[in-house]
Amino acid sequence: MPINVGGGVGSAFNTTAGTSVTTGSFFIGAGDEFIVGIALANTSVSVSSVTDTNGGSYTLVKTITNGSSVRVELWSRRTISTTVSITVTVNTTGSTLMAVVTQAYNTTNTSLPQSNASNTGSDLYPSASLTLQGFGDWVVGVHGFVSAPGDTAVSASTAAFRSSTIPSVASVGVAITDNSGGAVAVVGTKVRLSASTNWATALVALRMAGSVGAVGYQAYQGPSTHVWVQQQSIRFSYFPKFCEAGGGGTGGGNSGFTA
């Protein structure tokens, strides 16, 4: 089944330096994979733990620092057993200004390993990319950036924009985006800020339920098209003369398939 955007949209920030922030309450669904994106203004401290009121277990997926400007951490809870309303608390090893956003996704395969990537820069466009590991996988980006009073909302560039939070004081902001590749390919996320600034981006690949992974390719020649397929058990929807990838045969028409 394809990955879908779930609920779980939450946010939090502080306007004076501290060691924890807590989101408002929101619902996450049974089977969801839950992403927490965090930006820290004090790059000498880090997140010590992420907790929620449902007793969830969170894992640090990726961290990236842009000099002394901003530190970004991407955490996830990969197993949600029941639909529940929660709040999320982020705790740090020292005092810092920080901003947090959250987002849930469903019909992911939480048993498969996930790739990750990161990038830093100083302009209007926080971005990064990675190579997806399987057909139907998604990439989720957490973009942290130095913010100033009066900075406005983040907007989409090369990605689907989900949410952001920008404090009203000189601090850091953070946004979550996602992008679907549809194939094993390099896929990125990019957003546009209201002002050029220092930023850091962390990415993680969400694995589609039933994803077969990237394992090499075989070219098949049909009457009027070349079709590239994975050498795994992928059953075609629109090629009646194909049985399974690797089985040979000829066929034409659309190149859609279902795993």
Residue pairs with C-beta under 8 A, 6 or more apart in sequence:
1 107
1 208
1 209
1 210
2 107
2 136
2 208
3 105
3 106
3 107
3 108
3 136
3 137
3 138
3 180
3 206
3 208
3 209
4 105
4 106
4 107
5 103
5 104
5 105
5 106
5 160
5 162
5 178
6 28
6 29
6 32
6 103
6 104
6 105
6 106
7 26
7 27
7 28
7 29
7 32
7 104
8 26
8 27
8 28
8 29
8 32
8 34
8 102
8 103
8 104
9 26
9 101
9 102
9 103
9 104
9 162
9 163
10 23
10 24
10 25
10 26
10 87
10 88
10 100
10 101
10 102
11 23
11 24
11 99
11 100
11 101
11 102
11 163
11 164
11 165
12 21
12 22
12 23
12 24
12 88
12 90
12 99
12 100
12 165
13 21
13 97
13 98
13 99
13 100
13 165
13 167
13 171
14 21
14 97
14 98
14 167
15 97
15 167
15 168
15 169
15 171
16 97
17 41
17 42
17 95
17 96
17 97
18 95
18 96
18 98
19 91
19 92
19 93
19 94
19 95
19 96
20 89
20 90
20 91
20 92
21 89
21 90
21 98
21 100
22 87
22 88
22 89
22 90
23 87
23 88
23 89
23 100
23 102
24 87
25 85
25 86
25 87
26 85
26 86
26 87
26 102
27 83
27 84
27 85
27 86
28 34
28 80
28 83
28 84
28 86
28 104
29 80
29 83
29 104
29 106
30 80
30 81
30 82
30 83
31 80
31 106
31 107
32 80
32 104
32 105
32 106
33 76
33 77
33 78
33 80
33 104
33 105
33 106
33 108
33 110
33 206
34 56
34 76
34 77
34 78
34 80
34 102
34 103
34 104
34 105
35 74
35 75
35 76
35 102
35 103
35 104
35 105
35 140
35 142
35 176
35 204
36 50
36 58
36 74
36 75
36 76
36 77
36 88
36 90
36 100
36 101
36 102
37 72
37 73
37 74
37 100
37 101
37 102
37 103
37 142
37 143
37 144
37 174
37 175
37 176
37 202
38 47
38 50
38 72
38 73
38 74
38 75
38 90
38 98
38 99
38 100
38 142
38 144
38 174
39 70
39 71
39 72
39 98
39 99
39 100
39 142
39 144
39 145
39 172
39 173
39 174
39 200
40 46
40 47
40 70
40 71
40 72
40 73
40 92
40 96
40 97
40 98
40 144
40 172
41 70
41 96
41 97
41 98
41 146
41 171
41 172
42 71
42 94
42 95
42 96
42 97
43 65
43 66
43 67
43 68
43 69
43 70
43 71
44 94
45 71
45 92
45 93
45 94
45 95
45 96
46 63
46 71
46 73
46 92
46 93
47 60
47 73
47 75
47 90
47 91
47 92
47 93
48 91
48 92
48 93
49 58
49 90
49 91
50 58
50 75
50 77
50 88
50 89
50 90
50 91
51 58
51 88
51 89
51 91
52 58
52 77
52 86
52 87
52 88
52 89
53 86
53 87
54 84
54 86
56 77
56 80
56 86
57 77
57 79
58 75
58 76
58 77
59 75
59 76
59 77
59 78
60 73
60 74
60 75
61 74
61 75
61 76
61 114
61 116
61 202
61 204
62 73
62 74
62 116
62 117
62 118
62 202
62 203
62 204
63 71
63 72
63 73
63 74
63 118
63 202
64 71
64 72
64 118
64 119
64 120
64 200
64 201
64 202
65 71
65 72
65 120
65 200
66 120
66 121
66 122
66 198
66 199
66 200
67 198
69 146
69 198
69 200
70 144
70 145
70 146
70 172
70 198
70 199
70 200
71 144
71 200
72 118
72 142
72 143
72 144
72 174
72 200
72 201
72 202
73 142
73 202
74 116
74 140
74 142
74 202
74 203
74 204
76 204
78 110
79 110
80 104
88 100
88 102
90 98
90 100
92 98
97 167
97 169
97 171
97 172
98 172
99 144
99 165
99 166
99 167
99 171
99 172
99 173
99 174
100 165
100 174
101 142
101 162
101 163
101 164
101 165
101 174
101 175
101 176
102 176
103 140
103 162
103 163
103 176
103 178
105 138
105 140
105 178
105 206
107 208
107 209
108 206
108 207
108 208
108 209
109 207
109 208
109 209
109 210
109 211
110 207
112 133
112 134
112 207
112 211
112 213
113 133
114 133
114 204
114 205
114 206
114 207
115 130
115 131
115 132
115 133
115 204
115 205
116 130
116 202
116 203
116 204
116 205
117 128
117 129
117 130
117 202
117 203
118 128
118 200
118 201
118 202
118 203
119 126
119 127
119 128
119 129
119 200
119 201
120 198
120 199
120 200
120 201
121 127
121 198
121 199
122 196
122 197
122 198
122 199
123 196
123 199
124 192
124 193
124 195
124 196
125 157
125 190
125 191
125 192
125 193
126 141
126 143
126 144
126 145
126 175
126 190
126 191
126 193
126 199
126 200
126 201
127 141
127 143
127 157
127 158
127 188
127 189
127 190
127 191
127 201
128 141
128 188
128 189
128 201
128 202
128 203
129 139
129 186
129 187
129 188
129 189
129 203
130 139
130 186
130 187
130 188
130 203
130 205
131 184
131 185
131 186
131 187
131 214
132 138
132 139
132 181
132 183
132 184
132 185
132 186
132 187
132 205
132 214
133 184
133 205
133 207
133 211
133 213
133 214
134 184
134 207
134 208
134 211
134 212
134 213
134 214
135 182
135 183
135 184
135 208
135 211
135 212
135 230
135 234
135 259
136 180
136 182
136 208
136 210
136 211
136 259
137 180
137 181
137 205
137 206
137 207
137 208
137 211
138 178
138 179
138 180
138 181
138 205
138 206
138 208
139 178
139 179
139 180
139 181
139 187
139 188
139 189
139 203
139 204
139 205
139 206
140 176
140 177
140 178
140 189
140 203
140 204
140 205
140 206
141 159
141 176
141 177
141 178
141 179
141 188
141 189
141 191
141 201
141 202
141 203
142 174
142 175
142 176
142 201
142 202
142 203
143 154
143 174
143 175
143 176
143 177
143 189
143 191
143 199
143 200
143 201
144 172
144 173
144 174
144 199
144 200
144 201
145 172
145 173
145 174
145 175
145 193
145 197
145 198
145 199
145 200
146 172
146 197
146 198
146 199
147 166
147 167
147 170
147 171
147 172
147 173
147 197
148 170
148 195
148 197
149 168
149 169
149 170
151 166
151 173
151 193
151 194
151 195
152 166
152 194
153 164
153 166
153 194
154 161
154 164
154 166
154 173
154 175
154 191
154 192
154 193
154 194
155 161
155 191
155 192
156 177
156 191
156 192
157 190
157 191
157 192
158 179
158 188
158 189
158 190
159 177
159 178
159 179
159 188
159 189
159 190
159 191
160 177
160 178
160 179
161 175
161 177
161 191
162 175
162 176
162 177
162 178
163 175
163 176
164 173
164 174
164 175
164 176
164 191
165 173
165 174
165 175
166 173
167 173
175 191
177 189
177 190
177 191
178 189
178 206
179 187
179 188
179 189
180 187
181 187
184 214
184 230
188 203
189 201
189 203
193 199
208 259
210 259
211 259
212 230
212 232
212 233
212 234
212 259
213 232
214 230
215 230
215 231
215 232
216 230
216 231
217 228
217 229
217 230
217 231
218 228
218 229
218 231
218 245
218 246
219 226
219 227
219 228
220 226
220 227
220 228
220 229
220 242
220 248
220 249
220 250
220 251
221 250
222 239
222 250
222 251
222 252
222 253
223 250
223 252
224 252
225 252
225 255
227 239
227 251
227 255
229 236
229 245
229 257
230 245
231 245
231 246
232 245
233 244
233 245
234 244
234 245
234 257
234 258
234 259
235 243
235 244
235 257
235 258
235 259
236 242
236 251
236 256
236 257
236 258
237 256
237 257
237 258
238 253
238 254
238 255
238 256
238 257
239 249
239 251
239 252
239 253
239 257
240 251
241 249
241 250
241 251
242 249
242 251
243 249
